[in-house]
Amino acid sequence: MRVRVWLLIVLCFAVFNTSCVRKGMSAEYVFTYAENHPKDYPTTLGAFEFARLVKEKSKGRIIINVVYDGKLGDELSVIKQIKFGGIDFARASISPLSNEIPILNVLQMPYLYRDDEHMWNVLSGDVGKEIFEDFEGSGIEPLSFYTAGARSFYNSKRPIEDISDLSGLKIRVQQSELMKDMVRMLGAEPVAMEYGQVYGALQRGVIDGAENNTPSYISALHFQYAGYYTKDEHTRVPEVQLCSDVTWSKLSEEDRAIIKEAAIESSIYEREIWDEKERLYEDELLKKGVKINTLSENEREHFKEVLKPLYEKYCSDYMGLINKINEK
């Protein structure tokens, strides 16, 4: 009798253990996705949608865990980890990538696009494909572009109504030589630092301002110490979803197609969320007492003229591509 009971216990344990293994192994892959923005930020919501679509399209075989709030490091650190496979997926600005992939400088040139629609016509077509082809050999597989809106200046001193108002201001920029030169040519002093350091630097007066989109400006609470926001829209710098080549090499052609398709669909979703959030954020900023002004068309043309030498310095090998963009 005791033997029978013992055999029954062993059999039950075996069945239980097998069911647990099957349940645990229902996902063939479990990947990590790095995002440095908060949980409710448009690009983070896009990442969640990307993960959901991949899981749905792969019937649960591929799980992607989105780690937000910069918990896996700043963008430069994440990009390095992507290259050696420490992180599988990420969303990053093209600015820190442009030092290694020079063609990306084209997409962040000041006043390159007429408007948001023009930018997406460019990125969704043959130009976007050509840009992605230049990632070959970088250790990174580009998946899709995300919007990051238009970048404008904000500071703690005064509204910017003409170029002279930028004179002497210490403006934070990304780790990008192009962005440093742009700010310098407009008469301000560029200060390169990581995104997460900007709030403290504004609070302590280490910098007078920065340049970014309205969702970043409000979500990072920069408006608390830099209450003047000028909509000059000097650049529209797209962001890009990335996959490590190490991770990409593990996937079948079928799974790669699933991930690419999900990335493109999540890009459309993220743009819709961005537009909706941007309208809400601007209303909220006005209620908080932020002084928002729009640079006049004449002064915008002045900015554009002053910054023209940047095209020759950074894009002399890509003027044909720039002409193609202008013709779109």
GUVO-816316 format. One record per residue: residue in one letter; x, y, z of N, C-alpha, C, O in turn. Coordinates in pm, whole numbers, plus 50000, padded with zeros to 5 digits. Atoms other than C-alpha are relative to their C-alpha. Layout:
GUVO-816316
   type     n_u     n_v     n_w    ca_u    ca_v    ca_w     c_u     c_v     c_w     o_u     o_v     o_w
      A       X       Y       Z       X       Y       Z       X       Y       Z       X       Y       Z
...
This chain:
GUVO-816316
   type     n_u     n_v     n_w    ca_u    ca_v    ca_w     c_u     c_v     c_w     o_u     o_v     o_w
      M   50083   49879   50000   50000   50000   50000   50087   50127   50000   50063   50223   49927
      R   49910   49884   49993   50281   50236   50096   50072   50023   49867   50093   50137   49825
      V   49931   49989   50130   50459   50160   49769   49910   50066   49897   49953   50151   49820
      R   50096   49941   50095   50144   50243   49572   49984   50150   50024   49982   50230   49930
      V   50014   49857   49966   50102   50572   49757   50122   50078   49954   50110   50187   49898
      W   49876   49933   50040   50465   50661   49695   50008   50016   49848   50046   50121   49797
      L   50000   49993   50147   50436   50578   49324   49902   50106   49950   49929   50177   49853
      L   50101   49900   50038   50122   50791   49304   50053   50141   50020   50031   50230   49937
      I   49943   49866   49971   50303   51086   49466   50104   50036   49895   50106   50148   49843
      V   49896   49975   50102   50597   51050   49227   49937   50032   49865   49982   50123   49795
      L   50067   49978   50127   50362   51027   48929   49936   50139   49994   49945   50208   49893
      C   50064   49867   49994   50169   51338   49040   50103   50111   49987   50081   50211   49918
      F   49893   49900   50007   50492   51530   49088   50053   50013   49858   50079   50123   49809
      A   49948   49999   50137   50612   51429   48743   49905   50073   49905   49948   50150   49820
      V   50101   49934   50085   50285   51540   48581   50001   50150   50025   49997   50231   49932
      F   49999   49857   49963   50293   51869   48775   50124   50068   49943   50115   50178   49888
      N   49875   49941   50046   50657   51930   48685   50000   50017   49848   50047   50118   49797
      T   50006   49992   50146   50598   51855   48316   49911   50114   49954   49944   50185   49859
      S   50092   49892   50039   50302   52093   48301   50065   50135   50023   50044   50229   49947
      C   49932   49872   49972   50517   52365   48461   50104   50031   49893   50118   50146   49849
      V   49899   49979   50103   50794   52312   48208   49934   50045   49871   49981   50138   49804
      R   50069   49961   50125   50547   52328   47920   49951   50143   50007   49960   50219   49910
      K   50050   49864   49984   50395   52644   48062   50114   50100   49990   50101   50204   49925
      G   49886   49909   50002   50736   52802   48114   50065   50009   49863   50124   50111   49829
      M   49933   50002   50130   50855   52702   47769   49906   50037   49886   49941   50020   49769
      S   50092   49960   50107   50551   52829   47581   50059   50115   49919   50027   50131   49802
      A   49929   49895   50071   50768   53128   47494   50135   49946   49955   50216   49903   50037
      E   49873   50048   50054   51053   53027   47267   50112   50100   50028   50226   50062   50051
      Y   49904   49894   49972   51224   53363   47319   49940   50099   50100   49821   50131   50093
      V   50038   49890   49911   51208   53619   47600   50110   50106   49987   50224   50084   50027
      F   49903   49895   50029   51378   53945   47502   49976   50124   50088   49870   50141   50148
      T   50006   49876   49922   51451   54277   47673   50004   50121   49908   50080   50126   49811
      Y   50012   49875   50078   51360   54621   47534   50030   50117   50092   49965   50131   50196
      A   49961   49886   49916   51525   54936   47674   49935   50129   49951   49939   50160   49832
      E   50063   49871   50029   51338   55268   47688   50034   50095   50115   50015   50059   50232
      N   49956   49912   49891   51466   55571   47881   49894   50100   50045   49920   50181   50135
      H   50107   49908   49961   51134   55758   47905   49905   49932   50100   49909   49811   50117
      P   50095   50057   49903   50856   55714   48167   49897   49909   49934   49888   49899   49812
      K   50095   50102   50043   50580   55455   48143   49893   50054   49906   49850   49984   49815
      D   50111   49945   50079   50318   55690   47992   50046   50089   49885   49964   50156   49823
      Y   49946   49918   50109   50548   55862   47740   49967   49935   49866   49961   49812   49857
      P   50042   50059   50128   50450   55817   47372   50090   49889   49946   50040   49787   49898
      T   49913   50105   50054   50760   55620   47271   49994   49872   50086   50008   49762   50034
      T   50014   50117   49912   50719   55392   47575   49870   49926   49968   49868   49803   49963
      L   50127   50062   50038   50355   55332   47484   50013   49929   49866   49953   49824   49843
      G   49972   50066   50127   50476   55253   47133   50075   49869   50020   50049   49771   49951
      A   49924   50121   49970   50721   55000   47278   49909   49891   50055   49922   49774   50018
      F   50096   50098   49947   50442   54831   47475   49914   49942   49888   49886   49822   49885
      E   50081   50046   50113   50235   54813   47157   50081   49905   49911   50029   49804   49864
      F   49910   50086   50077   50531   54665   46969   50009   49861   50065   49998   49759   49997
      A   49989   50127   49927   50572   54397   47239   49869   49920   49991   49871   49798   49974
      R   50131   50068   50008   50198   54321   47232   49980   49938   49862   49935   49824   49851
      L   50019   50048   50137   50193   54286   46854   50089   49879   49971   50046   49784   49906
      V   49908   50112   50022   50498   54058   46851   49947   49874   50068   49949   49766   50009
      K   50055   50116   49927   50344   53832   47114   49879   49944   49927   49864   49822   49913
      E   50123   50042   50069   50013   53824   46925   50033   49930   49869   49979   49823   49839
      K   49969   50054   50133   50165   53760   46582   50080   49871   50008   50073   49787   49919
      S   49920   50122   49984   50402   53492   46713   49926   49894   50081   49980   49787   50110
      K   50083   50091   49919   50119   53326   46910   50069   49964   50132   50065   49850   50179
      G   49940   50017   49868   50310   53375   47232   50140   49942   50001   50198   49923   50108
      R   49866   50058   50004   50639   53230   47112   50109   50102   50033   50215   50066   50084
      I   49900   49896   49977   50821   53565   47138   49943   50101   50099   49842   50165   50073
      I   50039   49904   49897   50791   53775   47453   50106   50109   50009   50226   50081   50013
      I   49908   49887   49986   50945   54121   47478   49962   50079   50125   49851   50131   50134
      N   50023   49925   49876   50976   54282   47821   50057   50141   49986   50177   50158   49967
      V   49958   49860   50012   50988   54663   47805   50044   50052   50137   49966   50052   50233
      V   49945   49943   49877   51212   54818   48073   50015   50151   49976   50101   50194   49899
      Y   50004   49856   50025   51139   55193   48091   50070   50079   50111   50131   50021   50201
      D   49940   49910   49900   51259   55495   48294   50152   49994   50001   50214   50030   50101
      G   49854   50002   50007   51619   55443   48181   50067   49904   50096   50184   49923   50130
      K   49945   50093   49901   51669   55153   48420   50115   49915   49945   50194   49860   50021
      L   49891   50077   50061   51903   54981   48172   50114   50089   49953   50207   50043   49886
      G   49892   49908   50036   52117   55292   48124   49954   50110   49906   49844   50104   49852
      D   50030   49891   50094   52126   55611   47917   50013   49947   49858   50054   49833   49836
      E   50005   50048   50138   52098   55595   47539   50135   49952   49948   50142   49851   49880
      L   49868   50042   50046   52473   55578   47474   50037   49864   50056   50090   49779   49985
      S   49973   50128   49936   52508   55292   47721   49917   49888   49938   49966   49778   49914
      V   50090   50100   50060   52208   55110   47574   50047   49961   49861   50046   49844   49825
      I   49952   50028   50136   52345   55142   47221   50122   49907   50004   50134   49815   49923
      K   49883   50087   49985   52675   54987   47335   49957   49858   50037   50012   49761   49984
      Q   50047   50132   49958   52488   54701   47504   49928   49927   49887   49937   49805   49875
      I   50068   50058   50117   52275   54647   47193   50103   49933   49908   50077   49826   49854
      K   49900   50049   50096   52591   54595   46988   50057   49865   50038   50084   49783   49951
      F   49946   50130   49962   52721   54305   47194   49893   49905   50052   49926   49799   50106
      G   50110   50090   49966   52378   54157   47265   49958   50000   50145   49881   49913   50187
      G   50040   49989   49860   52344   54263   47630   49855   50043   50014   49789   50008   50112
      I   50141   49960   50010   52010   54422   47536   49953   49961   49860   50026   49977   49763
      D   50050   50050   50129   51791   54283   47258   49941   50109   49912   49972   50118   49794
      F   50070   49896   50075   51574   54581   47155   50009   50132   50075   50031   50135   50196
      A   50001   49869   49936   51565   54953   47221   49938   50101   49905   49921   50077   49785
      R   50040   49883   50077   51429   55286   47107   50103   50109   50031   50130   50136   50148
      A   49898   49899   49976   51692   55556   47061   49986   50115   49901   49935   50098   49790
      S   49991   49887   50091   51734   55900   46913   50111   49972   49900   50207   49901   49931
      I   49894   50022   50099   51940   55905   46594   50123   50086   50029   50229   50061   49971
      S   49886   49911   49974   52165   56181   46737   50122   49926   50054   50229   49940   49996
      P   49881   50071   49954   52395   55956   46945   50049   49892   49904   50164   49849   49912
      L   49960   50100   50098   52397   55704   46660   50076   50062   49882   50150   49993   49812
      S   49947   49936   50120   52507   55960   46401   50152   50011   49998   50212   50024   49892
      N   49854   49994   49997   52869   55971   46520   50062   49877   49935   50173   49883   49883
      E   49951   50124   50061   52908   55611   46396   49937   49973   49864   49996   49905   49780
      I   50071   50022   50127   52654   55615   46112   49971   50139   49941   49862   50192   49959
      P   50007   49859   50043   52717   55953   45940   49877   50038   49918   49834   50153   49922
      I   50116   49967   50084   52421   55928   45700   49883   50052   50086   49797   50125   50037
      L   50107   49955   49910   52195   55986   46005   50005   50149   50024   49904   50208   50064
      N   49992   49855   49986   52324   56343   46020   49903   50070   49905   49850   50177   49936
      V   50092   49941   50098   52112   56411   45712   49863   50024   50062   49803   50129   50042
      L   50135   49994   49947   51790   56341   45902   49982   50100   50115   49869   50130   50153
      Q   50014   49905   49892   51868   56586   46180   50052   50139   49965   50076   50222   50052
      M   49957   49867   50041   51980   56882   45974   49890   50102   50028   49772   50072   50010
      P   50102   49899   49965   51806   57204   46081   49918   50043   49879   49970   50069   49771
      Y   50096   49953   50101   51497   57302   45883   50008   49920   49871   49993   49974   49761
      L   49995   50090   50116   51534   57001   45652   49861   49975   49944   49843   49968   49822
      Y   50136   50036   50042   51161   56927   45642   49907   50122   50003   49922   50211   50086
      R   50098   49891   50002   50876   57158   45551   49904   49989   50118   49865   50089   50178
      D   50091   50025   49889   50652   56998   45813   50005   49851   50034   50084   49777   49977
      D   50001   50138   49954   50571   56669   45985   49962   49904   49888   50020   49796   49876
      E   50044   50086   50110   50392   56525   45681   50113   49976   49901   50132   49864   49853
      H   49885   50012   50091   50695   56595   45462   50101   49899   50056   50152   49815   49982
      M   49903   50090   49939   50921   56412   45710   49958   49854   49983   50040   49768   49951
      W   50044   50138   50008   50706   56099   45709   49991   49948   49857   50004   49828   49833
      N   49991   50040   50141   50682   56097   45329   50142   49956   49967   50164   49861   49890
      V   49859   50031   50022   51062   56092   45332   50038   49867   50066   50095   49779   50002
      L   49957   50116   49924   51110   55829   45603   49931   49871   49956   49987   49762   49969
      S   50076   50119   50038   50843   55593   45469   50033   49950   49860   49985   49845   49818
      G   49969   50037   50138   50989   55581   45120   50142   49951   49980   50204   49893   50069
      D   49869   50052   50036   51313   55505   44942   50114   50063   50079   50218   50000   50099
      V   49897   49935   49920   51510   55757   45148   50017   49926   50134   50129   49899   50177
      G   49994   50075   49875   51421   55576   45470   50069   49865   49981   50146   49822   50067
      K   49937   50130   50030   51523   55245   45310   50150   50017   49983   50228   49935   50032
      E   49857   49975   50021   51857   55393   45202   50072   50027   50133   50184   49981   50154
      I   49943   49971   49868   51919   55522   45556   50023   49869   50075   50130   49848   50132
      F   49990   50126   49926   51853   55178   45706   50110   49909   49943   50173   49835   50018
      E   49896   50084   50062   52089   55010   45458   50138   50036   50053   50228   49951   50055
      D   49869   49956   49949   52377   55215   45604   50029   49950   50141   50139   49971   50192
      F   49975   50061   49868   52334   55039   45941   50080   49871   49988   50132   49822   50088
      E   49931   50128   50019   52494   54729   45790   50143   50008   50053   50217   50101   50021
      G   49866   50004   49942   52807   54635   45982   50013   50075   50131   50120   50076   50191
      S   49995   49921   49877   52716   54852   46281   49973   49916   50126   49996   49962   50237
      G   50039   50083   49886   52602   54562   46501   49856   50021   50040   49809   49965   50139
      I   50139   49963   49968   52248   54702   46494   49912   49979   49879   49949   50014   49766
      E   50101   50015   50105   51941   54609   46291   49890   50103   50026   49822   50094   50128
      P   50108   49903   49982   51705   54908   46245   49865   49940   49961   49856   49866   49863
      L   50132   50061   50022   51335   54819   46260   49898   50098   49943   49831   50069   49844
      S   50097   49900   50048   51124   55133   46219   50033   50133   50064   50100   50141   50167
      F   49985   49865   49945   51123   55507   46275   49885   50031   50094   49772   49986   50073
      Y   50101   49944   49911   50936   55670   46562   50009   50152   49990   50114   50206   49958
      T   49995   49854   49998   50840   56035   46582   50048   50049   50136   50027   49983   50239
      A   49965   49932   49875   50986   56266   46842   49960   50146   49989   50011   50233   50060
      G   50051   49864   50017   50802   56573   46723   50107   50095   49949   50207   50054   49891
      A   49904   49896   50039   50982   56899   46656   50072   50050   50124   50011   50069   50229
      R   49920   49951   49888   51263   57020   46880   50005   50153   49995   50025   50213   49890
      S   49997   49855   49987   51253   57379   47004   50079   50038   50126   50109   49954   50210
      F   49920   49953   49886   51445   57592   47254   49911   50040   50118   49802   50093   50100
      Y   50063   49947   49878   51343   57659   47614   50110   50041   50097   50219   49982   50100
      N   49897   49949   49908   51525   57853   47883   49938   50073   50118   49816   50094   50123
      S   50047   49936   49876   51499   58028   48218   50010   50152   49996   49970   50218   50092
      K   49968   49857   50003   51593   58380   48102   49896   50086   49928   49852   50188   49981
      R   50084   49912   50082   51368   58513   47827   49941   49924   49880   49994   49820   49840
      P   50050   50059   50125   51150   58431   47526   50099   50028   49887   50167   50131   49888
      I   49911   49982   50114   51346   58388   47204   49916   50048   49882   49839   49973   49823
      E   50076   49941   50110   51203   58622   46944   50086   50025   49878   50035   50032   49766
      D   49906   49993   50111   51512   58669   46731   50131   49937   50043   50147   49901   50159
      I   49878   50075   49975   51858   58519   46706   50084   50061   50113   50158   49990   50181
      S   49921   49934   49895   52010   58777   46943   49960   49954   50140   50039   49963   50234
      D   50047   50044   49868   51800   58637   47228   50069   49871   50046   50063   49837   50164
      L   49927   50121   49964   52007   58317   47218   50142   50030   50047   50209   49945   50106
      S   49862   49963   49971   52332   58504   47268   50036   49978   50147   49970   50030   50237
      G   49949   50021   49864   52525   58383   47572   49929   49895   50082   49978   49859   50189
      L   50072   50101   49922   52269   58126   47686   50075   49866   49997   50125   49824   49893
      K   49939   50133   49991   52411   57794   47807   49889   49896   49975   49800   49878   50057
      I   50106   50089   50045   52202   57535   47622   50048   49855   49997   50148   49823   49933
      R   49966   50143   50003   52212   57160   47686   49971   49943   49863   49868   49973   49802
      V   50021   50073   50124   52253   56945   47376   50033   49853   50022   50096   49817   50121
      Q   49966   50142   49996   52277   56572   47310   50148   49982   49966   50216   50076   49924
      Q   49859   50032   50030   52613   56399   47267   50017   49990   49848   50032   49881   49794
      S   49994   49996   50147   52632   56506   46902   50075   50125   49957   50041   50236   49998
      E   49921   49886   50047   52889   56727   46730   49915   50095   49917   49931   50217   49924
      L   50088   49917   50081   52625   56849   46488   49916   50093   50088   49905   50212   50060
      M   50085   49919   49914   52397   56968   46768   50081   50107   50074   50033   50218   50095
      K   49913   49901   49936   52687   57141   46944   50027   50116   49904   50018   50232   49942
      D   49970   49896   50099   52778   57327   46625   49877   50086   49971   49889   50207   49954
      M   50122   49925   50030   52416   57425   46560   49974   50107   50106   49947   50223   50073
      V   50026   49906   49891   52373   57587   46901   50106   50110   50002   50075   50227   50026
      R   49889   49903   50001   52714   57756   46876   49980   50104   49889   50004   50222   49911
      M   50019   49908   50113   52630   57908   46535   49885   50097   50024   49882   50205   49965
      L   50112   49912   49967   52310   58055   46678   50034   50098   50114   49951   50177   50156
      G   49954   49903   49901   52515   58241   46939   49994   49954   50144   50033   50028   50234
      A   50008   50052   49863   52453   58020   47244   50120   49910   50028   50197   49879   49938
      E   49890   50087   49959   52697   57802   47438   49946   49858   50020   49866   49836   50110
      P   50050   50136   49984   52636   57427   47391   50065   49929   50119   50185   49941   50142
      V   49950   50080   49888   52669   57203   47697   49947   49858   49980   49828   49833   49998
      A   50042   50139   50025   52662   56831   47616   49986   49925   50131   50079   49923   50212
      M   50020   50082   49881   52513   56613   47888   49888   49901   49977   49806   49918   49886
      E   50104   50102   50013   52293   56308   47934   49864   50058   50040   49855   50149   50123
      Y   50137   49953   49979   51917   56358   47935   49962   50002   50148   49899   50097   50195
      G   50038   50011   49860   51879   56246   48296   50065   50103   50091   50022   50121   50205
      Q   49930   49901   49919   52116   56517   48418   49945   50142   49981   49982   50234   50055
      V   50044   49866   50037   51929   56811   48265   49919   50069   50110   49940   50188   50137
      Y   50085   49939   49896   51673   56868   48543   50086   50062   50110   50065   50177   50148
      G   49913   49949   49893   51942   56903   48811   50086   50116   49953   50111   50209   50030
      A   49918   49893   50053   52155   57122   48586   49921   50131   49986   49974   50239   50009
      L   50088   49882   50006   51860   57359   48527   49975   50054   50141   49978   50175   50163
      Q   50029   49962   49861   51781   57361   48899   50118   50076   50062   50097   50175   50133
      R   49881   49939   49941   52141   57453   48992   50052   50117   49919   50144   50186   49963
      G   49954   49889   50083   52181   57706   48711   50127   49969   49922   50192   50060   49871
      V   49884   50040   50079   52459   57506   48545   49974   50029   49852   50066   50065   49778
      I   50042   49965   50135   52266   57553   48221   49879   50094   50009   49808   50096   50109
      D   50115   49908   50004   52009   57815   48119   49879   49935   49933   49765   49975   49957
      G   50110   50060   50073   51804   57591   47896   50045   49879   49922   50154   49826   49942
      A   49974   50118   50082   51788   57309   47646   49915   50011   49874   49852   50113   49850
      E   50087   50004   50118   51616   57211   47322   49943   49861   49990   50015   49761   49993
      N   50067   50130   50005   51360   56936   47296   49855   50021   49959   49812   50133   49932
      N   50142   49994   50033   51000   56853   47217   49917   50026   50125   49967   50013   50237
      T   50084   49968   49884   50707   56947   47441   49974   49881   50092   49974   49899   50214
      P   50018   50111   49907   50640   56593   47575   50119   49977   50093   50101   49948   50211
      S   49881   50015   49916   51000   56568   47699   50011   50115   50099   50044   50094   50216
      Y   49993   49879   49918   50991   56923   47834   49910   49990   50123   49949   50030   50232
      I   50093   50008   49888   50687   56851   48050   50021   49873   50083   50014   49879   50206
      S   49987   50126   49925   50748   56485   48144   50124   49999   50088   50125   49936   50194
      A   49877   49993   49921   51101   56560   48268   49998   50118   50098   50096   50142   50169
      L   50018   49886   49908   50969   56867   48460   50098   50114   49977   50125   50192   50069
      H   49907   49891   50031   51214   57101   48287   49932   50136   50007   49998   50238   50030
      F   50074   49873   49997   50941   57366   48275   50006   50066   50137   49983   50187   50148
      Q   49996   49943   49865   50980   57414   48652   50114   50101   50015   50104   50193   50096
      Y   49885   49910   49989   51315   57588   48600   50034   50072   49869   50125   50155   49864
      A   49979   49932   50129   51297   57695   48235   49862   50029   49942   49809   49952   49862
      G   50141   49970   50029   50962   57866   48190   49971   50070   49870   49857   50112   49847
      Y   50022   49938   50132   51011   58013   47842   50022   49894   49892   50131   49839   49879
      Y   49991   50100   50106   50937   57778   47552   49970   50067   49866   49861   50121   49845
      T   50014   49936   50131   50990   57907   47197   49987   49895   49890   50078   49814   49871
      K   50023   50097   50108   50844   57705   46909   50070   50047   49872   50009   50107   49783
      D   49924   49967   50121   51119   57755   46654   50012   49878   49910   50040   49891   49790
      E   50002   50126   50075   51108   57386   46547   50121   49987   49908   50109   49961   49788
      H   49877   50000   50081   51470   57392   46434   50033   49862   49943   50093   49853   49836
      T   49978   50134   50056   51487   57015   46390   49883   49908   50030   49811   49924   50129
      R   50091   50112   49977   51261   56715   46355   50087   49876   49993   50112   49822   49885
      V   49906   50111   49995   51489   56436   46469   49924   49871   50030   49880   49850   50143
      P   50074   50124   49975   51322   56097   46425   50078   49907   50092   50199   49921   50107
      E   49937   50100   49916   51393   55812   46662   49987   49867   49926   49914   49856   49828
      V   50002   50126   50072   51448   55453   46564   49995   49883   50099   50061   49884   50203
      Q   50002   50124   49923   51361   55113   46704   50114   49912   49951   50134   49896   49830
      L   49880   50075   50033   51668   54892   46717   49991   49856   50051   49922   49827   50149
      C   49983   50138   49953   51746   54522   46745   50148   49967   49992   50216   50005   49896
      S   49861   50044   50003   52084   54377   46834   50021   49899   49888   49938   49811   49868
      D   49968   50099   50102   52248   54189   46546   50017   49861   50061   49990   49760   49996
      V   49985   50128   49931   52326   53918   46802   49863   49932   50013   49849   49812   49988
      T   50137   50052   49986   51953   53878   46869   49942   49967   49863   49880   49862   49846
      W   50054   50017   50136   51860   53916   46501   50048   49871   49937   49973   49803   49866
      S   49941   50121   50060   52092   53632   46404   49937   49871   50053   49947   49766   49990
      K   50064   50118   49941   51900   53393   46633   49865   49970   49936   49813   49859   49949
      L   50138   50010   50045   51570   53452   46456   49987   49940   49860   50073   49959   49774
      S   50032   50052   50133   51418   53268   46162   49948   50114   49913   49913   50221   49963
      E   50053   49899   50091   51309   53459   45854   49854   50032   50034   49811   50147   50023
      E   50140   49980   49962   50948   53410   45969   49990   50094   50121   49907   50184   50123
      D   50004   49917   49880   51018   53564   46309   50050   50142   49972   49999   50239   50029
      R   49952   49866   50038   51214   53851   46156   49888   50079   49933   49872   50199   49958
      A   50112   49934   50068   50914   53929   45935   49894   50046   50100   49837   50154   50087
      I   50096   49965   49896   50686   53926   46240   50045   50126   50074   49965   50216   50098
      I   49947   49887   49923   50911   54169   46428   50001   50128   49916   49966   50235   49967
      K   50001   49883   50089   50949   54405   46130   49858   50054   49983   49834   50175   49990
      E   50140   49960   50019   50574   54409   46073   49947   50068   50126   49880   50171   50118
      A   50045   49942   49873   50505   54476   46441   50065   50136   50025   50001   50227   50078
      A   49929   49874   49981   50766   54753   46446   49937   50112   49917   49920   50224   49965
      I   50062   49900   50088   50605   54934   46152   49860   50037   50051   49823   50155   50052
      E   50134   49972   49947   50254   54898   46298   50007   50082   50129   49926   50171   50150
      S   49986   49924   49874   50372   55025   46637   50046   50143   49973   50017   50233   50051
      S   49957   49865   50039   50532   55323   46461   49880   50088   49968   49874   50204   50008
      I   50123   49925   50033   50193   55430   46323   49923   50032   50128   49873   50143   50145
      Y   50067   49982   49871   50040   55382   46669   50068   50110   50082   50002   50197   50138
      E   49925   49901   49921   50316   55585   46836   49981   50141   49949   49972   50234   50029
      R   50021   49867   50057   50268   55878   46596   49863   50054   50038   49849   50173   50067
      E   50135   49957   49961   49895   55889   46674   49997   50044   50146   49938   50146   50180
      I   49992   49968   49857   49965   55885   47049   50076   50130   50020   50038   50213   50102
      W   49918   49879   49987   50231   56153   47006   49917   50126   49971   49918   50222   50049
      D   50080   49884   50038   49997   56395   46828   49896   50034   50106   49874   50151   50140
      E   50102   49980   49897   49729   56345   47090   50061   50058   50128   50007   50152   50186
      K   49933   49956   49877   49967   56389   47383   50054   50142   49986   50047   50221   50080
      E   49939   49869   50020   50137   56693   47232   49898   50112   50019   49929   50215   50080
      R   50106   49899   49983   49808   56886   47216   49964   50016   50148   49947   50128   50197
      L   50034   49996   49857   49726   56794   47576   50111   50066   50082   50084   50144   50173
      Y   49887   49946   49925   50074   56883   47700   50010   50151   49987   50039   50221   50084
      E   49988   49856   50019   50072   57229   47546   49895   50075   50082   49924   50179   50141
      D   50104   49939   49918   49741   57312   47712   50039   49999   50148   50017   50096   50220
      E   49960   50014   49860   49877   57185   48044   50112   50098   50034   50112   50156   50143
      L   49888   49907   49975   50195   57394   48013   49950   50143   50016   49997   50216   50103
      L   50056   49865   49989   49995   57711   47955   49932   50020   50135   49944   50127   50195
      K   50065   49991   49869   49792   57637   48269   50101   50012   50113   50072   50070   50217
      K   49895   49995   49898   50116   57598   48464   50079   50130   49995   50173   50149   50073
      G   49935   49869   50007   50223   57948   48361   50120   50008   49908   50190   50109   49909
      V   49889   49996   50093   50480   57857   48097   49970   50101   49889   49858   50106   49838
      K   50015   49900   50107   50533   58137   47844   50042   49933   49868   50159   49905   49846
      I   49974   50064   50128   50503   57982   47498   49984   50101   49888   49881   50168   49877
      N   50012   49914   50117   50577   58182   47186   50050   49927   49876   50127   49831   49886
      T   49962   50062   50128   50620   58092   46819   50091   50094   49923   50058   50211   49904
      L   49907   49919   50078   50917   58216   46619   49935   50040   49868   49870   49958   49803
      S   50063   49951   50124   50805   58430   46325   50062   49931   49879   50175   49882   49885
      E   49949   50062   50123   50844   58296   45971   50127   50070   49951   50220   50004   49905
      N   49882   49926   50044   51093   58574   45889   50124   49960   50081   50232   49939   50026
      E   49887   50035   49915   51311   58489   46187   50040   49853   49982   50157   49817   49994
      R   49970   50141   50028   51283   58118   46112   50089   49989   49875   50183   49910   49872
      E   49917   49996   50121   51424   58191   45766   50140   50051   50032   50239   50006   49974
      H   49870   49949   49956   51702   58388   45937   50081   49888   50066   50199   49871   50035
      F   49935   50114   49935   51786   58086   46157   50052   49902   49892   50166   49857   49897
      K   49967   50095   50105   51784   57864   45850   50121   50045   49919   50209   49965   49886
      E   49889   49943   50077   52020   58094   45661   50131   49991   50077   50235   49955   50022
      V   49880   50004   49915   52265   58116   45951   50056   49858   50011   50178   49840   50021
      L   49959   50138   49978   52275   57736   45982   50036   49924   49871   50072   49807   49877
      K   49971   50065   50128   52332   57661   45612   50140   49935   49994   50153   49828   49936
      P   49866   50062   50007   52710   57597   45656   50007   49860   50062   50098   49783   50030
      L   50000   50134   49940   52623   57290   45865   49980   49892   49895   50032   49781   49909
      Y   50026   50099   50105   52502   57115   45550   50130   49961   49930   50153   49843   49900
      E   49874   50027   50068   52840   57147   45386   50096   49924   50092   50166   49833   50048
      K   49907   50064   49905   53031   57045   45701   49965   49855   50027   50054   49770   50031
      Y   50040   50133   49957   52827   56737   45789   49942   49912   49890   49935   49790   49905
      C   50073   50079   50101   52655   56632   45469   50054   50020   49859   49981   50000   49761
      S   49945   49975   50134   52889   56716   45181   49994   49875   49912   49981   49885   49790
      D   50006   50125   50077   52887   56348   45080   49857   49955   49972   49835   49856   49903
      Y   50140   50043   50011   52508   56333   45095   49909   50108   49940   49788   50106   49961
      M   50081   49892   50054   52394   56642   44908   49897   49948   49899   49789   50005   49885
      G   50096   50061   50092   52229   56422   44645   49878   49949   50074   49765   49964   50027
      L   50110   50050   49917   52020   56262   44919   49916   50117   50053   49794   50109   50058
      I   50072   49882   49950   51931   56604   45062   49915   50061   49890   49802   50103   49915
      N   50079   49949   50112   51820   56723   44718   49878   49913   49974   49771   49963   49940
      K   50111   50093   50017   51605   56411   44692   49890   50027   50104   49771   50021   50074
      I   50094   49969   49892   51445   56498   45027   49925   50129   49969   49804   50137   49988
      N   50063   49872   50031   51379   56856   44917   49896   49989   49889   49801   50067   49884
      E   50091   50018   50114   51203   56729   44604   49875   49920   50037   49780   49914   49959
      K   50115   50084   49960   50963   56504   44799   49874   50083   50018   49769   50029   50052
